[in-house]
Amino acid sequence: MDRPPAPDLAWKDADLTAKRFRISYAARPEPRLPVVEGLLAGAAEVDLTPPPGMPKAGHSKNAQDGVGFRTRLKARVVHLRSGESSIALVALDLLAGSALIQQAVAEAVADTDVPLSGIFLAATHTHAGPGQYSGSSFYNDWASNRPGFDPGYAGFLVAQLTSAVREAVASRRPATAAIGSTEVWGLTRNRSLGAFVRNPDLADRRIEDQRKYAAIDPRLHLLRVDDADGPLASFSWFSIHGTGISHHDPSYNADVWAYVNGELEQRVSGRRRLISGAVVASHGDMTPAVRPGMLVFPEAERVGRGIGAAAAGLHAKLGERLTADLPVAVALRQLDTADVIDGLQLASPRIGWAKTAGAGENTTPVLHLIPPFKAGHPRRPRGPHAEKRIAGTELGHGRFVGRPEDFPTIIPVHLLRLGDTAVVGLPFETTAEAGRRIGAAVLDSDLDVTAAFVSSLVDDHTDYLTTPEEYTAQYYEGASVLFGPQQQEWVAGQARELASDLAAGVRTPPRDRTFDFAVRRYLAAATGVAAERTVGAVRFIEATGVEDAFWEFSWTDVAPGDLVWHEPLVRVEVSEGDGWRPAEYDGRPVDDQGWHLGVTYAGRRRGAHQYRARWFAPPLGRPVKHRFVLLANGAQPETAGPAFD
């Protein structure tokens, strides 16, 4: 690509003005597909990294705009076609799925055999990716440090994901697969132990610090897919928040998940690089077990690589169970929040004061110490939200937080059958015990499976899902439950019913959907103003207690919007005789597609746009010379920097 993509690529049918975005999707009937014997599979990967300047989603007003990337944001697609089912498992290095993005991608690939129900849009829940693409106004306004829906970045997401799904479908071929699980201990801990121990079926209610490491969901689930050339792709789930990096860090990054995927890909050998997609399971109260106060990249790498190593071990074991006869089925139900399930009806959405104080290890300064914002200060139960202290009070909630129509009104419940395992895709941040109960409800259905678990933040974002007992404590998680204390039981009943419908072959038709948002544009646009690349100096920065050593290279270039940030920008080369070759250490290329080379926009100085690339944790002491190389990007030519050693 010789120039950045134009914004608004996906919205030709939208009513799009300077201040408002509106688009409708009519329900598209899903015809029964012809039966495919055996299994077909394909996979693809695309980059979602935007230019600097996008608000980052996850830490709300505590976040900041991205200034570049430390690890890239990717989307990985694993496509499976078997029996009457055609699905695309999508792993996004973003905060959550989006009903709007799901609908738009389904519309864009309608000429393939992947229907809306086949687009399983899951997420890593990194808190260091852009926002402004959500399926509801509330999360477009409150998930990030700045409000509004950005049709440019949302359109870019649709274009990239459409391309990936199409590539995965086009590349499919006969395949084998297996799914299984293992346990990972010591790399996660429960950040809301005081709420967790309220669950009545626990045998151990101690709240000493060491119990945080036991009160977790240790299961790592992995789907392995091979074809005639060996390992093709994997898709895995683990219960851990994407919050290993502090909200003070301004880079886009995939948090612990960059290292989970990287370690697994590194350890699986074959004729090609494995495509690894990993996303959150029941993670609502699960936090990375970094050293206390150390929300830094070396610690996130340690945790992520540990999980990735466990995933690689499971991947190897599943090689003995690969089969072409893995049953695959899918069902999607879009629920109205007014629906009555098992005699239960949801309350109108409300946020609690304890949510504003922040979660666990990423609290809002000072506020988290003061009641009623402080976690664990419920009120006497009253009204449909019982113990929740409603932010802004009941009368002021709509004015200061959000009107009911700003919140999600349609809740997707997405169910996959992969062999003997059911995966319940929910738009919530589901706590470990809430996820266990929902899995148990599916196992109590007519669906013939022996394992069931929750994949969180699938297809949309509707905040938290706790057990009723955890809700009563009104920690951050309980204060973030939108629809009242019966929400988990309502969802469990629906998951059980959907599983029985899937077993019986009953299909639920999709709904008409309309999305209507206030527009704010953040995606950097191309200026068309030419500028010569000018290389600067290279300097070495020694390691500290919280950061690895790194080499830093500076240069000037065109404006950020004139570079294509989702394509390669920088690599490192090593001197070899009279020439240079791309550097590679520990089996990994040294470039901006991996773990240790990031790019930052440093602003404009004296009319020139300043950039820097940093190579972290370099192999110090080797008696060889290296150099940074700026790759051809946009309209700019490849340019080498000075040698250093």
C-alpha positions in Angstrom: 0.0 0.0 0.0 1.5 3.4 -1.0 -0.8 5.6 1.1 -2.9 5.3 4.2 -6.4 4.0 3.8 -9.3 6.4 3.4 -11.6 6.7 6.4 -15.3 5.6 6.5 -14.6 2.6 4.2 -17.4 0.5 5.5 -20.2 3.0 5.8 -21.5 3.6 2.2 -25.1 2.8 3.5 -24.9 5.0 6.6 -26.4 8.3 7.3 -23.1 10.0 8.2 -22.8 13.7 8.8 -20.1 15.7 10.6 -21.9 15.2 14.0 -24.0 12.0 13.7 -23.7 8.4 12.4 -26.7 6.2 11.8 -26.9 2.8 10.1 -29.5 0.0 10.1 -29.1 -3.7 9.3 -32.2 -5.7 8.3 -32.3 -9.2 9.7 -30.8 -11.5 7.1 -32.2 -15.1 7.2 -29.5 -17.7 7.6 -30.1 -20.5 5.1 -29.1 -24.1 6.0 -25.7 -24.8 4.4 -25.0 -28.0 2.6 -23.4 -30.7 4.8 -19.6 -31.0 4.6 -18.1 -34.3 5.6 -15.0 -34.0 7.8 -13.4 -30.6 8.6 -12.2 -27.7 6.4 -10.1 -25.0 8.0 -8.3 -21.8 7.1 -6.6 -19.0 9.1 -5.5 -15.4 8.6 -4.0 -12.5 10.6 -4.3 -8.8 10.1 -2.9 -5.7 11.9 -5.2 -3.3 13.7 -2.6 -0.8 14.9 -3.8 2.8 14.2 -1.7 6.0 13.9 -0.9 7.9 17.1 -3.8 10.1 18.5 -6.6 7.6 19.1 -8.0 7.6 22.7 -7.3 4.3 24.5 -10.1 2.2 25.9 -10.3 0.4 29.2 -9.3 2.8 31.8 -12.0 5.4 31.0 -10.9 9.0 32.0 -7.7 7.6 33.6 -6.5 6.6 30.1 -4.7 8.8 27.5 -4.2 9.0 23.8 -1.9 6.6 22.1 1.5 7.9 20.9 2.6 4.8 19.0 3.0 1.1 19.7 5.1 -1.1 22.0 3.5 -4.3 20.7 1.2 -4.4 17.8 -2.5 -4.9 17.9 -3.6 -7.9 15.7 -6.7 -9.8 14.7 -6.4 -13.5 14.2 -9.1 -15.5 12.4 -9.5 -19.3 12.6 -12.2 -20.5 10.2 -13.9 -23.9 10.5 -16.4 -25.5 8.1 -18.0 -28.8 9.1 -21.4 -30.3 8.9 -23.9 -27.5 8.4 -21.7 -24.9 10.2 -19.3 -22.3 8.9 -17.7 -20.2 11.6 -14.9 -17.6 11.9 -13.3 -17.4 15.4 -11.9 -13.9 15.6 -9.4 -12.9 18.3 -9.1 -9.1 18.6 -6.3 -7.3 20.4 -9.0 -4.8 21.6 -11.0 -4.0 24.7 -14.1 -6.0 23.5 -16.2 -7.1 20.6 -18.7 -4.7 19.0 -22.2 -5.5 17.7 -21.8 -2.8 15.1 -18.5 -4.3 13.8 -19.9 -7.8 13.9 -23.0 -6.7 11.8 -20.9 -4.8 9.3 -18.4 -7.7 8.8 -21.2 -10.2 8.4 -22.8 -7.9 5.8 -19.4 -7.5 4.0 -18.9 -11.3 3.8 -22.5 -12.2 3.0 -21.4 -13.7 -0.4 -19.3 -16.3 1.5 -20.9 -19.1 3.6 -20.1 -17.5 6.9 -23.4 -16.0 8.3 -23.8 -13.5 11.2 -24.0 -16.4 13.7 -20.7 -17.6 12.4 -18.8 -14.4 13.2 -17.6 -15.1 16.8 -16.0 -11.8 17.7 -13.9 -12.3 20.8 -11.2 -10.1 22.5 -8.1 -10.1 24.5 -9.4 -7.1 26.6 -6.2 -5.2 26.4 -6.7 -1.8 28.0 -4.1 -0.3 25.6 -6.0 -0.4 22.3 -8.2 2.3 20.7 -11.9 2.7 21.6 -14.6 4.6 19.7 -15.9 1.6 17.8 -18.4 0.2 20.3 -21.9 -1.0 19.6 -23.4 1.4 22.2 -23.1 5.1 23.0 -22.2 4.5 26.6 -18.9 2.7 25.9 -18.0 5.0 23.0 -18.3 7.8 25.5 -17.0 6.3 28.7 -14.6 3.4 27.9 -11.9 5.9 26.8 -10.4 9.1 27.9 -12.3 11.0 25.2 -15.9 10.5 24.0 -17.6 9.7 20.7 -17.8 7.2 17.9 -15.0 7.4 15.2 -16.3 6.2 11.9 -12.8 6.3 10.4 -11.3 3.8 12.9 -14.4 1.7 13.0 -14.5 1.5 9.2 -10.8 0.5 9.2 -11.6 -2.3 11.6 -14.4 -3.6 9.4 -12.1 -3.5 6.3 -9.3 -5.3 8.1 -11.6 -8.0 9.6 -13.5 -8.5 6.3 -10.1 -9.1 4.6 -9.1 -11.6 7.3 -12.3 -13.6 7.2 -12.2 -13.7 3.4 -8.6 -14.9 3.4 -9.3 -17.6 6.0 -12.3 -18.8 4.0 -10.5 -18.7 0.7 -7.5 -20.7 2.1 -9.5 -23.5 3.8 -8.6 -27.0 3.1 -9.1 -30.5 4.7 -7.9 -30.3 8.3 -7.9 -32.0 11.7 -8.5 -30.5 15.1 -8.7 -31.2 18.8 -9.7 -29.2 21.9 -8.6 -29.6 25.5 -7.5 -27.8 28.6 -4.8 -27.6 31.2 -4.3 -25.7 34.4 -2.0 -22.7 35.0 -1.3 -21.6 38.5 0.7 -18.7 40.0 0.3 -16.3 37.1 -3.1 -14.9 38.0 -4.8 -13.8 41.3 -8.2 -12.7 42.4 -8.4 -9.0 42.8 -11.8 -9.1 44.6 -11.3 -11.9 47.1 -13.7 -10.2 49.6 -16.5 -10.5 47.1 -15.5 -14.0 45.9 -15.7 -15.6 49.3 -19.3 -14.6 49.6 -20.2 -17.4 47.2 -22.0 -20.1 49.4 -20.5 -23.2 47.8 -16.9 -22.4 48.6 -15.1 -24.8 51.0 -12.4 -22.3 52.0 -13.4 -18.7 52.9 -10.0 -17.4 54.1 -9.0 -14.0 52.8 -5.2 -14.1 53.5 -3.1 -12.8 50.7 -2.0 -16.2 49.5 -5.6 -17.1 48.9 -5.8 -14.7 46.0 -3.7 -17.1 44.0 -6.1 -20.0 44.7 -9.4 -18.2 44.1 -9.0 -18.3 40.4 -10.1 -20.2 37.3 -6.8 -22.0 36.3 -8.2 -23.6 33.1 -6.5 -22.8 29.8 -8.6 -24.1 26.9 -7.0 -24.5 23.5 -8.3 -25.6 20.0 -5.5 -26.9 17.8 -6.0 -27.0 14.0 -3.7 -28.8 11.6 -3.7 -29.4 7.9 -1.6 -31.4 5.5 1.4 -29.1 6.2 1.2 -29.5 9.9 0.1 -27.0 12.6 -2.0 -24.3 11.0 -3.6 -22.3 13.9 -4.8 -22.4 17.4 -7.5 -20.5 19.4 -7.2 -20.4 23.2 -9.0 -19.0 26.2 -7.6 -18.1 29.6 -9.0 -16.2 32.6 -6.8 -13.1 32.9 -7.4 -9.4 32.6 -5.4 -7.5 30.0 -4.1 -5.1 32.6 -0.5 -6.0 33.1 0.6 -2.5 32.0 -0.2 0.7 33.8 -2.7 3.2 32.4 0.1 5.7 32.7 1.9 4.1 29.7 0.9 5.9 26.5 1.6 3.2 24.0 -0.8 1.0 22.1 0.0 -2.6 23.1 -1.6 -6.0 23.4 -0.5 -6.3 27.1 0.2 -9.9 28.3 -1.5 -11.3 25.2 1.3 -10.3 22.9 3.6 -12.6 24.9 1.0 -15.4 25.2 0.7 -15.6 21.4 4.3 -14.9 20.7 5.6 -17.7 23.1 3.1 -20.2 21.7 4.0 -19.4 18.1 7.7 -19.5 18.9 7.5 -23.0 20.5 5.4 -24.6 17.8 7.7 -25.6 14.9 6.4 -26.3 11.4 6.7 -25.4 7.8 5.1 -22.0 8.5 4.4 -19.7 11.5 1.5 -20.8 13.6 -1.4 -18.3 13.8 -2.3 -18.1 17.4 -5.4 -16.3 18.6 -5.9 -16.1 22.4 -8.8 -14.3 24.2 -10.3 -13.9 27.7 -12.4 -16.6 29.4 -14.1 -15.8 32.8 -11.7 -13.0 33.7 -13.8 -10.4 35.5 -12.0 -10.8 38.8 -8.8 -12.3 37.5 -5.7 -10.0 37.3 -2.1 -10.8 36.1 0.1 -11.9 39.0 2.7 -9.2 38.4 4.8 -8.2 41.3 2.7 -5.7 43.4 3.0 -2.2 42.0 4.9 -3.4 38.9 2.5 -2.8 36.0 5.4 -2.8 33.6 6.4 -4.6 30.4 9.1 -6.9 31.8 6.5 -8.2 34.3 3.7 -8.5 31.7 6.2 -10.4 29.5 7.0 -12.8 32.4 3.4 -13.6 33.0 2.4 -13.8 29.3 5.3 -16.0 28.3 4.5 -18.3 31.2 0.9 -18.7 30.0 2.2 -19.1 26.4 4.5 -21.9 27.5 1.6 -23.8 29.2 -0.4 -23.3 26.0 2.5 -24.8 23.9 2.6 -27.8 26.2 -1.1 -28.4 25.7 -0.8 -27.8 22.0 1.7 -30.6 21.8 -0.4 -33.0 23.8 -3.4 -32.4 21.6 -1.4 -33.7 18.6 -2.4 -37.2 19.7 -6.1 -36.4 19.6 -6.4 -34.7 16.2 -9.4 -35.8 14.2 -11.2 -34.7 11.1 -14.5 -35.7 12.8 -14.6 -32.9 15.3 -18.3 -31.9 15.7 -18.8 -28.1 15.0 -22.0 -26.2 15.6 -23.0 -22.7 16.4 -26.0 -20.7 17.7 -26.5 -17.0 18.3 -29.4 -15.4 20.1 -29.8 -11.6 20.4 -31.8 -10.9 23.6 -33.8 -7.9 24.4 -33.1 -6.7 27.9 -36.8 -6.7 28.4 -37.1 -10.4 27.8 -38.2 -12.6 30.7 -36.0 -15.7 31.3 -36.9 -18.3 34.0 -39.3 -15.7 35.4 -36.6 -13.1 35.8 -36.5 -9.7 34.2 -33.6 -7.3 34.1 -33.6 -3.9 35.8 -33.0 -0.7 33.9 -29.2 -0.2 33.5 -27.4 1.6 36.3 -23.7 2.1 37.3 -22.6 2.1 40.9 -20.3 4.6 42.6 -17.6 1.9 43.3 -17.0 1.6 39.6 -15.7 5.2 39.4 -13.0 4.3 41.9 -11.3 1.9 39.5 -10.5 -1.8 39.8 -8.0 -3.7 41.8 -4.5 -2.6 40.8 -5.6 0.2 38.6 -7.5 2.4 41.0 -8.5 6.1 40.6 -6.1 8.1 42.9 -7.7 9.2 46.2 -11.2 8.4 45.1 -10.8 4.7 45.8 -10.2 5.4 49.4 -13.4 7.4 50.1 -16.8 6.0 50.7 -19.2 5.7 48.9 -16.7 5.3 46.0 -14.6 2.8 48.0 -15.1 -0.8 47.1 -17.1 -2.9 49.6 -19.5 -0.3 50.9 -22.9 -1.5 49.9 -26.1 0.3 50.9 -29.1 -1.4 52.5 -30.9 -3.4 49.8 -33.7 -1.5 48.2 -35.2 -1.2 44.7 -34.3 -3.3 41.7 -30.5 -2.6 42.1 -30.5 -3.7 45.8 -27.1 -3.0 47.4 -25.8 -0.8 44.6 -25.1 2.9 45.4 -26.2 4.4 42.1 -23.8 6.9 40.6 -25.4 10.3 40.4 -28.3 8.9 42.4 -31.4 7.4 40.8 -32.6 10.8 39.6 -29.3 12.1 38.3 -28.0 8.9 36.7 -29.4 9.6 33.3 -28.0 13.1 33.3 -24.5 12.5 34.6 -23.8 8.9 33.5 -26.1 7.8 30.7 -29.7 7.5 29.6 -31.1 4.0 29.4 -31.0 4.1 25.6 -27.3 4.9 25.6 -26.6 1.5 27.2 -26.7 -1.8 25.3 -30.4 -2.9 24.9 -29.6 -6.1 22.9 -27.5 -8.8 24.6 -25.9 -11.4 22.3 -25.5 -14.9 23.6 -23.2 -16.9 21.3 -22.8 -20.7 21.7 -20.2 -22.8 20.0 -19.9 -26.6 20.0 -16.3 -27.7 19.4 -16.1 -31.5 19.8 -17.2 -32.3 23.3 -16.8 -28.7 24.5 -19.3 -25.8 24.6 -18.1 -22.3 24.5 -20.5 -19.7 25.7 -19.8 -16.3 24.2 -21.1 -13.4 26.3 -20.6 -9.7 26.0 -19.9 -9.4 29.8 -16.7 -9.4 31.8 -17.7 -12.6 33.6 -16.2 -13.4 37.0 -14.7 -16.8 37.6 -17.6 -18.2 39.7 -20.3 -16.6 37.5 -18.6 -18.3 34.5 -18.5 -21.6 36.3 -22.3 -21.4 37.0 -23.1 -20.6 33.4 -20.9 -23.5 32.2 -22.8 -25.7 34.7 -26.1 -24.5 33.2 -25.0 -25.6 29.7 -23.9 -29.0 31.0 -27.4 -29.3 32.5 -28.9 -28.8 29.0 -29.7 -31.3 26.3 -26.4 -30.5 24.4 -24.1 -33.6 24.4 -20.9 -32.1 25.7 -18.6 -32.9 28.7 -17.1 -29.4 29.2 -18.4 -25.8 29.0 -16.9 -22.5 29.7 -17.5 -18.8 29.1 -15.7 -16.6 26.5 -16.1 -13.0 27.8 -16.6 -9.8 25.8 -17.8 -11.6 22.7 -19.7 -9.6 20.0 -20.3 -6.6 22.2 -19.5 -4.9 25.5 -22.1 -4.9 28.4 -19.8 -4.5 31.4 -19.7 -7.1 34.2 -21.4 -10.3 35.2 -21.0 -11.5 38.8 -22.9 -13.9 41.0 -25.7 -12.5 43.1 -23.6 -13.1 46.2 -20.6 -11.2 44.8 -22.9 -8.4 43.8 -23.9 -7.8 47.4 -20.3 -6.9 48.3 -20.4 -4.0 45.8 -16.7 -4.2 44.8 -15.8 -2.7 41.4 -17.2 -5.8 39.6 -20.6 -5.7 41.4 -20.9 -2.0 40.9 -20.3 -2.6 37.2 -23.2 -5.0 36.8 -25.6 -3.0 34.7 -28.9 -4.8 35.0 -29.2 -5.7 38.7 -28.4 -8.6 41.0 -30.4 -11.3 39.1 -28.4 -10.7 35.9 -26.2 -13.9 36.2 -29.2 -16.1 36.8 -31.0 -14.6 33.8 -28.0 -15.2 31.6 -27.5 -18.8 32.9 -31.1 -19.6 32.1 -30.7 -18.3 28.6 -27.4 -20.1 28.0 -29.1 -23.4 29.1 -32.1 -22.8 26.8 -29.9 -21.9 23.8 -27.8 -25.1 24.3 -30.9 -27.2 24.3 -32.1 -25.4 21.1 -28.7 -26.1 19.5 -29.0 -29.8 20.3 -32.5 -29.9 18.8 -31.5 -28.0 15.7 -33.8 -25.0 16.6 -32.6 -21.7 15.1 -33.3 -18.2 16.5 -33.7 -15.6 13.7 -31.5 -12.5 14.0 -32.9 -9.1 14.8 -33.0 -5.9 12.9 -30.4 -3.6 14.3 -29.9 0.2 14.2 -26.9 2.1 15.5 -27.0 5.8 16.1 -24.0 7.6 17.6 -22.5 11.1 18.1 -19.4 11.4 15.9 -15.9 12.5 17.1 -13.0 12.0 14.7 -9.6 11.0 16.1 -8.0 8.8 13.4 -5.1 10.7 11.9 -5.9 11.6 8.3 -3.3 11.9 5.4 -2.1 15.4 4.8 -0.4 14.8 1.5 2.4 17.0 2.6 5.8 15.6 1.5 8.8 15.6 3.8 12.2 14.0 3.5 13.2 11.3 6.0 16.1 12.5 8.0 17.9 10.0 10.3 19.2 11.0 13.7 21.3 9.6 16.4 21.3 6.2 18.1 21.7 6.1 21.9 21.8 3.4 24.5 19.6 3.6 27.7 20.6 1.4 30.6 18.1 -0.9 32.3 16.2 0.3 35.4 14.2 -1.6 38.1 11.1 -1.3 35.9 12.3 -1.4 32.3 14.8 -3.3 30.1 17.8 -1.7 28.6 17.2 -0.4 25.0 18.7 1.3 22.0 16.8 4.3 20.7 16.9 5.6 17.2 15.4 9.0 16.2 14.3 10.4 12.8 12.1 12.9 11.2 9.4 12.0 8.7 6.0 12.9 7.2 3.0 13.5 9.5 1.6 10.4 11.3 -1.5 10.3 9.0 0.8 9.9 6.0 2.4 6.7 7.3 0.6 3.3 7.2 0.8 2.2 10.8 -0.7 -1.2 10.3 2.1 -2.1 8.0 5.8 -2.7 8.9 7.8 0.4 9.8 11.2 -0.6 11.3 13.6 -3.5 11.5 17.1 -4.0 12.8 19.9 -5.3 10.7 23.2 -6.9 11.7 26.5 -6.5 10.0 27.7 -9.6 8.1 31.0 -9.3 6.3 30.7 -6.5 3.8 26.9 -6.4 3.9 23.9 -6.3 6.2 21.1 -8.8 6.9 17.9 -8.7 9.0 18.8 -9.4 12.6 17.3 -12.4 14.4 17.8 -13.5 18.0 16.3 -16.4 19.9 14.6 -17.5 16.7 12.7 -14.1 16.4 13.3 -11.4 13.8 14.2 -8.1 15.3 11.4 -5.9 13.8 8.2 -4.1 14.8 6.1 -7.3 14.4 7.5 -8.9 17.5 7.9 -8.1 21.2 10.8 -5.8 21.6 10.8 -3.1 19.0 8.3 -0.2 19.3 7.7 3.1 17.5 6.6 6.4 19.1 5.6 9.7 17.6 7.4 12.4 19.6 5.5 15.4 18.2 6.5 18.3 16.0 9.5 20.3 16.5 10.8 23.2 14.3 8.3 22.1 11.6 9.4 18.5 11.5 7.6 15.4 12.7 9.8 13.6 15.2 9.8 9.8 15.7 11.8 7.3 17.7 12.2 3.5 17.6 13.3 1.6 20.7 14.8 -1.9 20.7 14.2 -3.3 24.1 16.3 -6.1 25.8 18.9 -6.3 23.0 21.6 -9.0 23.1 24.2 -6.9 24.8 27.9 -7.7 24.6 27.9 -9.3 21.1 30.9 -7.9 19.1 28.8 -7.1 16.0 27.4 -3.9 14.6 23.7 -3.2 14.1 21.6 -0.6 12.5 17.9 0.5 12.4 16.3 0.5 9.0 13.1 2.5 8.2 11.1 0.4 5.8 9.4 1.7 2.7 6.0 2.9 4.0 3.4 5.2 2.5 5.3 7.2 -0.1 8.6 7.1 1.9 11.6 5.1 0.7 13.6 2.5 2.8 16.2 4.4 4.8 19.0 3.0 6.9 20.2 4.6 10.1 23.8 4.8 11.4 25.7 1.7 12.6 26.0 1.1 16.4 27.4 -1.4 18.8 
